[in-house]
Amino acid sequence: MASLKALKIRIGSVKSTQKITKAMKMVAAAKLRRAQEAAIAARPYALRLEQVMASLASKVTVSESSPKLLAGTGKDQVHLLVIATSERGLAGAFNSNIVRAARRKAEELERAGKTVKFYIAGKKGRVIKRFFPTQILTDHEMSHIKTVAFVDAKAITDDLIARYEAGEFDVAHLFYARFQSALVQEPVGRQIIPVALPSAANDVAATSATAAVEYEPDEESILAELLPRNIAIQIFGALLENAASEQGSRMTAMDNATRNAGDMINRLTIQYNRSRQAAITTELVEIISGAEALK
Protein backbone atom coordinates (compact mmCIF):
# COMPACT_ATOMS: atom_id res chain seq x y z
CA MET A 1 0.00 0.00 0.00
CA ALA A 2 1.31 3.46 -0.90
CA SER A 3 2.40 5.71 1.94
CA LEU A 4 0.39 8.74 2.99
CA LYS A 5 3.07 11.05 1.62
CA ALA A 6 3.08 9.29 -1.77
CA LEU A 7 -0.71 9.45 -1.98
CA LYS A 8 -0.73 13.15 -1.09
CA ILE A 9 1.89 13.90 -3.76
CA ARG A 10 -0.07 11.93 -6.37
CA ILE A 11 -3.32 13.71 -5.52
CA GLY A 12 -1.58 17.05 -5.95
CA SER A 13 -0.13 15.93 -9.29
CA VAL A 14 -3.50 14.81 -10.62
CA LYS A 15 -5.09 18.09 -9.49
CA SER A 16 -2.44 20.02 -11.42
CA THR A 17 -3.11 17.91 -14.51
CA GLN A 18 -6.83 18.51 -14.13
CA LYS A 19 -6.28 22.27 -14.12
CA ILE A 20 -4.27 22.00 -17.34
CA THR A 21 -6.82 19.83 -19.15
CA LYS A 22 -9.66 22.11 -18.04
CA ALA A 23 -7.80 25.15 -19.36
CA MET A 24 -7.06 23.38 -22.66
CA LYS A 25 -10.74 22.47 -22.99
CA MET A 26 -11.76 26.11 -22.56
CA VAL A 27 -9.18 27.30 -25.09
CA ALA A 28 -10.29 24.67 -27.62
CA ALA A 29 -13.94 25.64 -27.09
CA ALA A 30 -13.10 29.29 -27.78
CA LYS A 31 -11.17 28.42 -30.95
CA LEU A 32 -13.80 25.94 -32.12
CA ARG A 33 -16.47 28.56 -32.74
CA ARG A 34 -14.31 30.59 -35.12
CA ALA A 35 -12.95 27.49 -36.87
CA GLN A 36 -16.43 26.01 -37.26
CA GLU A 37 -17.81 29.24 -38.76
CA ALA A 38 -14.93 29.38 -41.26
CA ALA A 39 -15.35 25.74 -42.31
CA ILE A 40 -19.12 26.03 -42.77
CA ALA A 41 -18.82 29.33 -44.66
CA ALA A 42 -16.38 27.78 -47.17
CA ARG A 43 -18.62 24.85 -48.11
CA PRO A 44 -21.14 26.63 -50.41
CA TYR A 45 -18.38 28.24 -52.49
CA ALA A 46 -16.51 24.95 -52.94
CA LEU A 47 -19.74 23.15 -53.86
CA ARG A 48 -20.80 25.82 -56.36
CA LEU A 49 -17.37 25.84 -57.97
CA GLU A 50 -17.58 22.09 -58.46
CA GLN A 51 -20.99 22.51 -60.07
CA VAL A 52 -19.64 25.13 -62.47
CA MET A 53 -16.72 22.85 -63.30
CA ALA A 54 -19.12 19.99 -63.98
CA SER A 55 -21.19 22.20 -66.27
CA LEU A 56 -18.09 23.29 -68.18
CA ALA A 57 -16.75 19.76 -68.46
CA SER A 58 -20.07 18.52 -69.84
CA LYS A 59 -19.70 20.95 -72.77
CA VAL A 60 -16.22 19.84 -73.85
CA THR A 61 -14.86 16.59 -75.21
CA VAL A 62 -12.04 15.27 -73.06
CA SER A 63 -9.07 14.41 -75.28
CA GLU A 64 -5.29 14.51 -75.30
CA SER A 65 -5.46 18.26 -75.97
CA SER A 66 -7.61 18.84 -72.89
CA PRO A 67 -5.98 20.25 -69.73
CA LYS A 68 -3.91 17.56 -68.05
CA LEU A 69 -5.59 18.22 -64.71
CA LEU A 70 -8.88 17.13 -66.30
CA ALA A 71 -7.81 14.47 -68.81
CA GLY A 72 -5.15 12.86 -66.61
CA THR A 73 -1.89 11.31 -67.71
CA GLY A 74 -3.53 8.41 -69.48
CA LYS A 75 -2.59 5.96 -66.73
CA ASP A 76 -3.24 5.42 -63.03
CA GLN A 77 -0.25 3.40 -61.88
CA VAL A 78 1.26 5.83 -59.34
CA HIS A 79 -1.09 7.16 -56.65
CA LEU A 80 -0.18 9.99 -54.29
CA LEU A 81 -2.02 10.12 -50.95
CA VAL A 82 -2.04 13.62 -49.45
CA ILE A 83 -2.48 13.30 -45.68
CA ALA A 84 -3.62 16.55 -44.04
CA THR A 85 -3.35 16.47 -40.24
CA SER A 86 -2.63 18.89 -37.41
CA GLU A 87 0.71 20.07 -36.07
CA ARG A 88 -0.21 19.39 -32.43
CA GLY A 89 -1.55 16.38 -30.58
CA LEU A 90 -3.81 15.98 -27.54
CA ALA A 91 -6.79 15.90 -29.91
CA GLY A 92 -8.19 12.45 -29.26
CA ALA A 93 -8.44 10.18 -32.31
CA PHE A 94 -8.58 13.07 -34.80
CA ASN A 95 -5.16 12.52 -36.40
CA SER A 96 -5.07 8.74 -36.05
CA ASN A 97 -8.41 8.39 -37.85
CA ILE A 98 -7.12 10.33 -40.87
CA VAL A 99 -3.91 8.31 -41.01
CA ARG A 100 -5.85 5.07 -40.63
CA ALA A 101 -8.12 5.97 -43.57
CA ALA A 102 -5.07 6.77 -45.73
CA ARG A 103 -3.39 3.55 -44.69
CA ARG A 104 -6.44 1.48 -45.65
CA LYS A 105 -6.54 3.19 -49.06
CA ALA A 106 -2.82 2.56 -49.57
CA GLU A 107 -3.16 -1.12 -48.74
CA GLU A 108 -6.14 -1.40 -51.09
CA LEU A 109 -4.17 0.21 -53.94
CA GLU A 110 -1.14 -1.99 -53.33
CA ARG A 111 -3.29 -5.10 -53.47
CA ALA A 112 -4.48 -3.86 -56.88
CA GLY A 113 -0.84 -3.65 -58.03
CA LYS A 114 -0.53 0.15 -57.84
CA THR A 115 2.44 2.17 -56.64
CA VAL A 116 1.65 4.35 -53.61
CA LYS A 117 3.43 7.49 -52.44
CA PHE A 118 2.60 9.87 -49.59
CA TYR A 119 2.52 13.66 -49.30
CA ILE A 120 2.43 14.70 -45.64
CA ALA A 121 0.86 18.05 -44.71
CA GLY A 122 0.95 18.30 -40.92
CA LYS A 123 3.43 16.91 -38.39
CA LYS A 124 1.06 14.30 -36.94
CA GLY A 125 0.77 12.64 -40.34
CA ARG A 126 4.37 11.52 -40.09
CA VAL A 127 3.26 8.44 -38.20
CA ILE A 128 2.54 6.90 -41.63
CA LYS A 129 6.32 6.50 -41.97
CA ARG A 130 6.12 3.58 -39.54
CA PHE A 131 4.16 1.60 -42.11
CA PHE A 132 5.57 2.99 -45.37
CA PRO A 133 9.05 4.29 -44.54
CA THR A 134 10.36 4.40 -48.13
CA GLN A 135 7.28 5.80 -49.87
CA ILE A 136 7.21 9.38 -48.55
CA LEU A 137 7.38 11.80 -51.47
CA THR A 138 7.66 14.93 -49.33
CA ASP A 139 6.86 16.35 -45.90
CA HIS A 140 5.30 19.79 -46.43
CA GLU A 141 6.22 22.14 -43.58
CA MET A 142 3.18 23.70 -41.89
CA SER A 143 4.44 24.48 -38.39
CA HIS A 144 4.49 28.23 -39.16
CA ILE A 145 0.74 28.34 -39.81
CA LYS A 146 -1.27 29.80 -36.93
CA THR A 147 -4.54 30.49 -38.76
CA VAL A 148 -5.32 28.71 -42.03
CA ALA A 149 -5.38 31.03 -45.05
CA PHE A 150 -5.93 30.48 -48.76
CA VAL A 151 -2.27 31.20 -49.44
CA ASP A 152 -1.34 28.08 -47.44
CA ALA A 153 -3.59 25.90 -49.58
CA LYS A 154 -2.24 27.61 -52.72
CA ALA A 155 1.32 26.69 -51.74
CA ILE A 156 0.38 23.01 -51.40
CA THR A 157 -1.58 23.15 -54.68
CA ASP A 158 1.30 24.70 -56.63
CA ASP A 159 3.69 22.07 -55.29
CA LEU A 160 1.31 19.22 -56.17
CA ILE A 161 0.63 20.51 -59.69
CA ALA A 162 4.36 20.98 -60.34
CA ARG A 163 5.04 17.41 -59.24
CA TYR A 164 2.09 16.15 -61.30
CA GLU A 165 3.33 17.88 -64.44
CA ALA A 166 6.80 16.48 -63.75
CA GLY A 167 5.32 12.97 -63.87
CA GLU A 168 5.94 12.05 -60.22
CA PHE A 169 2.41 10.60 -59.87
CA ASP A 170 -0.71 9.91 -61.93
CA VAL A 171 -3.53 10.30 -59.38
CA ALA A 172 -3.70 12.24 -56.12
CA HIS A 173 -6.10 11.62 -53.22
CA LEU A 174 -6.67 14.01 -50.31
CA PHE A 175 -7.37 12.74 -46.78
CA TYR A 176 -8.74 14.97 -44.04
CA ALA A 177 -11.51 15.06 -41.40
CA ARG A 178 -14.86 16.61 -42.27
CA PHE A 179 -16.32 18.49 -39.30
CA GLN A 180 -19.82 17.47 -38.27
CA SER A 181 -19.90 18.39 -34.58
CA ALA A 182 -17.61 18.66 -31.59
CA LEU A 183 -18.21 14.95 -31.02
CA VAL A 184 -18.08 13.70 -34.63
CA GLN A 185 -15.32 14.26 -37.19
CA GLU A 186 -15.57 12.03 -40.26
CA PRO A 187 -12.34 10.95 -42.04
CA VAL A 188 -12.72 11.68 -45.77
CA GLY A 189 -10.68 10.57 -48.76
CA ARG A 190 -11.30 12.09 -52.20
CA GLN A 191 -9.54 12.31 -55.54
CA ILE A 192 -8.31 15.79 -56.37
CA ILE A 193 -5.93 15.16 -59.32
CA PRO A 194 -7.06 14.68 -62.03
CA VAL A 195 -10.14 16.61 -60.98
CA ALA A 196 -13.03 14.20 -60.38
CA LEU A 197 -16.13 16.09 -61.48
CA PRO A 198 -19.70 14.98 -60.67
CA SER A 199 -21.60 13.62 -63.65
CA ALA A 200 -24.81 15.16 -64.89
CA ALA A 201 -26.70 12.10 -63.70
CA ASN A 202 -25.46 12.61 -60.16
CA ASP A 203 -25.83 16.38 -60.15
CA VAL A 204 -29.14 17.23 -61.74
CA ALA A 205 -29.39 20.50 -59.82
CA ALA A 206 -26.10 21.79 -61.22
CA THR A 207 -27.03 20.85 -64.77
CA SER A 208 -30.46 22.46 -64.66
CA ALA A 209 -29.11 25.58 -62.99
CA THR A 210 -26.45 26.19 -65.65
CA ALA A 211 -28.05 24.71 -68.78
CA ALA A 212 -28.71 28.11 -70.39
CA VAL A 213 -25.32 29.61 -69.59
CA GLU A 214 -22.94 30.56 -72.41
CA TYR A 215 -19.24 30.92 -71.65
CA GLU A 216 -16.74 33.34 -73.15
CA PRO A 217 -14.15 32.98 -74.58
CA ASP A 218 -14.73 29.19 -74.55
CA GLU A 219 -15.21 26.34 -72.10
CA GLU A 220 -11.74 24.83 -72.48
CA SER A 221 -9.96 28.13 -71.81
CA ILE A 222 -12.06 28.74 -68.71
CA LEU A 223 -11.47 25.17 -67.53
CA ALA A 224 -7.72 25.60 -67.88
CA GLU A 225 -7.92 28.61 -65.55
CA LEU A 226 -10.39 27.15 -63.07
CA LEU A 227 -8.92 23.65 -62.65
CA PRO A 228 -5.91 24.73 -60.51
CA ARG A 229 -8.14 27.07 -58.51
CA ASN A 230 -10.64 24.30 -57.91
CA ILE A 231 -7.89 22.08 -56.48
CA ALA A 232 -6.71 24.94 -54.26
CA ILE A 233 -10.26 25.54 -53.03
CA GLN A 234 -10.74 21.86 -52.22
CA ILE A 235 -7.46 21.78 -50.27
CA PHE A 236 -8.32 25.06 -48.52
CA GLY A 237 -11.70 23.64 -47.54
CA ALA A 238 -10.01 20.50 -46.22
CA LEU A 239 -7.62 22.57 -44.09
CA LEU A 240 -10.54 24.56 -42.68
CA GLU A 241 -12.47 21.36 -41.94
CA ASN A 242 -9.35 19.99 -40.22
CA ALA A 243 -8.96 23.12 -38.11
CA ALA A 244 -12.55 22.84 -36.84
CA SER A 245 -12.28 19.06 -36.38
CA GLU A 246 -9.04 19.41 -34.43
CA GLN A 247 -10.51 21.89 -31.95
CA GLY A 248 -13.71 19.88 -31.56
CA SER A 249 -11.80 16.67 -30.97
CA ARG A 250 -9.41 18.39 -28.54
CA MET A 251 -12.27 19.94 -26.59
CA THR A 252 -13.95 16.54 -26.23
CA ALA A 253 -10.68 14.80 -25.32
CA MET A 254 -9.79 17.41 -22.68
CA ASP A 255 -13.30 17.26 -21.23
CA ASN A 256 -12.97 13.48 -20.86
CA ALA A 257 -9.50 13.89 -19.36
CA THR A 258 -10.80 16.43 -16.85
CA ARG A 259 -13.61 14.09 -15.82
CA ASN A 260 -11.21 11.15 -15.51
CA ALA A 261 -8.87 13.25 -13.40
CA GLY A 262 -11.77 14.12 -11.09
CA ASP A 263 -12.67 10.45 -10.71
CA MET A 264 -9.04 9.58 -9.95
CA ILE A 265 -8.81 12.35 -7.37
CA ASN A 266 -11.92 10.98 -5.63
CA ARG A 267 -10.49 7.44 -5.58
CA LEU A 268 -7.10 8.59 -4.32
CA THR A 269 -8.73 10.78 -1.66
CA ILE A 270 -10.75 7.82 -0.37
CA GLN A 271 -7.62 5.68 -0.34
CA TYR A 272 -5.69 8.45 1.45
CA ASN A 273 -8.42 8.83 4.10
CA ARG A 274 -8.58 5.08 4.69
CA SER A 275 -4.80 4.85 5.01
CA ARG A 276 -4.78 7.80 7.40
CA GLN A 277 -7.55 6.30 9.53
CA ALA A 278 -5.69 2.97 9.60
CA ALA A 279 -2.52 4.74 10.72
CA ILE A 280 -4.38 6.62 13.46
CA THR A 281 -6.07 3.41 14.64
CA THR A 282 -2.70 1.64 14.77
CA GLU A 283 -1.21 4.45 16.85
CA LEU A 284 -4.16 4.42 19.26
CA VAL A 285 -3.86 0.64 19.70
CA GLU A 286 -0.15 1.01 20.42
CA ILE A 287 -0.80 3.76 23.01
CA ILE A 288 -3.53 1.75 24.72
CA SER A 289 -1.38 -1.40 24.70
CA GLY A 290 1.50 0.53 26.23
CA ALA A 291 -0.73 2.01 28.91
CA GLU A 292 -2.11 -1.40 29.79
CA ALA A 293 1.41 -2.81 30.08
CA LEU A 294 2.38 -0.15 32.63
CA LYS A 295 -0.45 -1.04 35.00
N, C-alpha and C positions, 0 to 999 in steps of 0.2 A: 504493500500500500504506500502511495506517495506521502511524503512528509507534509506537514501543514505549510511549511515555508514554500515547498515546491508547488503546492496547490494554489497558494496565494499569488505566486509569481505567474503561474499559468493563467489564472483568472484575469490578472492585470493585462497580460499579453493579449488574450482574446478580446478584452474590452477595447484595447487600442486598435486591434484589427477591425472590430465592429465599427468604430468611429470612422476609420478610413473607408470601409465599404459603403457606409451610409453616405459619406460625403461624395464618393464616386457615383453613387446612385443619383444623388441630387444634381450633380454636374451633368451626367448623361441625360437626365430628364429635361434639363434646361436646353441642352444642345439638340435633343430629339425633335423638339417642336420646329425649330428652324430648318433642320435637315429634312423633316417630313414634308414641310410646306414646299421646299425646293424640289424634292423628288416628285411630288404630286403635280406641281405646276409644270414640270418638264414633260410629262406624259402626253398631253394633247398635241403638243408641237411635234414630238417624235412620231406619234401615230399619224398625224395629218401628212407629214413629210413622206412617210412610207406609202400612204395612199396616193399621193401625187406621183411618186416614183412608179408605183404599180400602173397608174394610168398612162404615164409616159412609155413605160416598157411595153404595154399592150399595143401601142401604136407603131412600134418599130420591130423589125425582123432581126433577131439576134444572129449575128454572123461573125466571121473572123475579123471584120472591120469594126465591129461594135467595141465600145470601151471594154478594156480587159477586166475591169472591176465588175462588169455585168456578165460578159460572155465567159469569163474564166480562162484558165490556161489550156483547156482542152483535156485535162487529166485531173485526177483527184488522189494521187498517190501519197503526197506529203501533206499531212494535216497539222496545223499549228493551233494549239489550245492556249488561248489568252486567259490567264487566271488573275482576276481582279479581287484583291483582298485588302485588309486594312494594314496599317503600319504598326498598330498596337494591339496587344492581347487583352485579357480579362474581359472578353466579350462573349462568354459562353461558347456555344457550338457554331457561332457565326462563320468563322474562318474555316473550321474543319469541314463544315457541310459543303462549302464551295469547292474545297480541294478534293473532297470525296466524290463529288459529282464529276469533276474533271478527270479524276483517276478512273472512274467507271467508264467514261467515254473513251479514254485512252486505251484501256484494256479491250473495249469492244472493237475499236479501230484496228488494234494490233491483231486481234483474232481474225479480222477480215483481211489481213495481209498488208495493211497500210503502215506507212512510216509516220511516227508521231513526234512532234517537237513541242516545247513549252515556251511561252512568253509570260514572264512573271511581272505583274504590276501590283506591288504591295509586299512588304517584308514577310508577312505571315504566309504568303503563298510559297515561300521557299521550302516548306516542308515537303513539297512534291519531289524534291531532290533525293529524298530517302528512297523513293520507289523508282525514279527514273534519273539517276545521277548523270548520265551521259547525254541526255536528250534536251537539255536546257538551251534554247536559242539565245535568250538574253534575259537579264534581270533589270527591268526598267526602274530607275531610282525615283521614288515618290516621297521620301522622308521629308522633303522641304515643303510639301503641300500642307497648309493649315486648313484652308477652306477650298473645296473643289471649285474650279473655274473651267470655262470652256477651253481656255488655252492649254490646260493640262491634258484634256482629252484630245485636243488638236495635235499635241506633241506625240502622243501615242499613235494617233492615226497616221501622221506623216511617216513615222518610223515603220509602221506596219506596211503601208503602201509602198515605201521604198524597198523594203525587203521582198514584198510580193512581186514587184516589177523586176527585181534582181533574180527572181526564180528560186528563192529560198523555201517557198512552200506553195501549195496549190489551193488549199482551203484553210480558212481561219474560223475558229469558233470562240465565242466570248462566254466566260463563266463569271457569274456574279450572283448576288442575293437580291431578289425583288422584295421590297418592303410591303408587307400587308398590315402588320400591327406591331406593337411593342413586343408581343408574344410570338408572332409568326413572321419568319423571314424565309422565303422560298428560294432555294438554289435554282438558278436558271442557266441553261446552256443554249446558245443560239448561233447560227452561222452568220458571219458578218462580211466575209470575203470568200468568193464573189457574193455580191449583195443578193440575198434570198428575198425576192419580192413576192407578196401574196398574189395568188391568181385571181382572175375575175370571178371564178366560181366561189372562191372563199371570201371574197370581199365585194359583195354586191353593192354595199353602200358607197364604197369608193368609186366604183364604176359608174353608178347612176348619178353620183354627185358631179362627176367630171366629164360626162359623156359629150357635152356640148362645148367643151373648152378647146380652143385652137391655140397652138403654141408658136411663138416666134423667137428665134429664127426657124428652128426645127427641133423635133423631139430629141434627136441624137446629140445635138450640140448642148441642149439643156441637160440631158442625162450625164454627159461627160463632166459638166460643172457640178451637178448635184450629187453624183455618186460618192465622191470623197467627203462631201459635207454630211451626207446621210450616215456614213460610217462614223464620222466624228460625233454626230448627234447621238447615235446609238451608244457609243462608248461614254459620252458625257452623261447620258441618262443612267447608264449602268453604274458610273461612279457616284452619282447622286443617290441612286437606290442603295448602294453599298453604305454610303455615309449615314443614311437614315437607319438602315438595318443594323449597322454597327452600334449606334447609340441605343437603339431599342433593345438589342440583345445584351448590351452591357448593363443597361438599367435593370433588366430582368435578372441577370446574373448577380449583380451587386445586391439586389433586393433579397434574392435567395440566400446569398452569403451572409447578409445582415441577420436574417431570420435564423440561419443555422448557428451563427455566433451567439445569438441570444439563447438558443436552446442549450448550447454547450456551456454557456455561463451559468445557466440554471442548474445543469447537472453537476458542474464542478462546485458550485456553491453548496449544493446539498451534500456532496461528498466531503467538502471542507468542514461543514457544520457537524457532520457525523463523526469525522475524525477528531475534531476539536472536543466534542462531547465525550468520545471514548477516552481521549487523553485526560480530560478533567475527571472522569469517573475513575480511571486508573490511579490518578493522584489521590483522590479522596479515599479509595480503598487502602492505598499505602499508608496514608495518615492515620486512618482508623485502626489498621493493623498494628502500626507502631505504637499508638496510644494504648491498645489492648495489651501489648507485650510489656508495657511499663507498669501495668497494674500489679 
